[in-house]
Amino acid sequence: MTKTKFTKEDLLADYRLANLSRQLSLLGRREALGGRANFGIFGDGKEVPQLVLAKFFQEGHWRSGYYRDQTFMMASGLFTPEEFFAQLYGDTHLSVNPGTAGRIMNNHFATRSLDENGHWKDLAKQKNSSADISPTAGQMPRLLGLPLASKFYRNTPGLKSFTQFSNKGNEVAFGMIGDASTSEVPFWETMNAAGVMQVSIAMAVWDDGYGISVPRKYQTTKQSISEALKGFEQDDQNPGILIYKVKGWDYPELYKTFKEGVAICRKDHTPVLFHVTELTQPQGHSTSGSHERYKSVERLAWEKEFDCIAQMRKWIIDSDLATRDELDQIEEGAFQRAREARKKAWNHFQTPIREERKKLIDTVKTTHCPCKKIENANRYNSHLYSESEQQALNINGVPPRFTEESPIVTGGEVLLANYDYLFNNNPLIAHELP
């Protein structure tokens, strides 16, 4: 393979993003421990492989990941530093917190598939992320369903006209997960099904050696998920999955590996697993604990040396791609950008609270029961279901028709009869996968 040539401009932009993401994590922990947020969980230690993987995340593609993916989302243009802090504070304004509206834990990501009127957007012309959930490995089942949909679009003539949902089935579903969560049942079920169905999953496992405080040797067979999955690997006689193993601090090797794997996945719908090793967790698992309590002095020293950003800096300097002074300036700029985002997000979160507090004090002077039910209902209960013109309540119901001779059946039989009718009479789904 021809050696990849990286431009200085692109490398420095990546280094800037990696440092910005790290500074957000550092400041985020400080905000939580200082009382401005209740809890924080961040993506520090995974910045470099995530920003490299995002280079191959195209319009129409989907992500199904977890709460360490802040760098991937920022590199994909789907998340901002201000949103990072808005989520941490629980700001409910959609303008600054469009993914969750402050209703779930921080670092949970999503993109919107419907516009403000409840109509489908052109999903084939935007980068997409399914809405994250907190249970570990909970992202895996949908990671199977998303590329399965692309397989339907590729192989079903009746779906070719639905171009707003798929570009001829060429989408890749990008999955991200921590190495500890690969011990969960949904991970194994999904990877097994992906190998059987041959769907376009690009699965990245970020391996930092620990599941909170539990070392890898106590939770993963052979202490390696890529070794444990060898039986799933494709060979000359049988389809299966492709497995790559790459060090998470090696920028050029990450680029080469991700480029090759994603291209095969997209073209052939072959599921791919990237086992990204030798990653770190500079601040431990979350703001609820300290990793210094369960990691040895030697391990902590190794993590400091092989931190992916430190190694990227070393590689850039050793390769004469930039000077120390240039990188120092980038690091300082990232620090200042993160502080500005924190200040802006905090002021946006606090200003309406201060205004409400003032109104409440004024109201207390004139009324016995200063209630905020209407405001809080809109803040926390709105849009739990569609409120557009297409909401279910606007659909005209079809009344049941029966006579005294109509048989009495169970609800399950009714559902089954309707399913059979739909499946056998709808040309878009009345088919079998090739």
Buried (B, 14 or more C-beta within 10 A) or exposed (E): EEEEEBEEEEBBBBBBBBBBBBBBBBBBBBBBEEEBBEEBBBBBBBBBBBBBBBBBBBEBBBBBBBBBBBBBBBBBEBBBBBBBBBBBBBBBBBEBBBBBBBBBBBBBBBBBBEEEEEEEBEBBEBBBBBBBBEEBBBBBBBBBBBBBBBBBBBBBEEBEEBBEBBBEBBBBBBBBBBBBBBBBEBBBBBBBBBBEBBBBBBBBBBBBBBBBEEBBEEBBEEBBBBEBBEEBBBEEEEBBBBBBBBBBBBBEBBBBBBBBBBEBBBEEBBBBBBBBBBBBBBBBBBBEEEBEEBBEEEBEEBBEEBBBBBBBBEBBBEEEBBEEEBBEEBBEBBBEBBEEBBEBBBEBBBEEEEEEEEEEEEBEEEEEEEEEEEEEEEBEEEEEEEEBEEEEEEEEEEEEEEEEEEEEEEEEEEEEEEEEEEEEEEEEEEBEEE
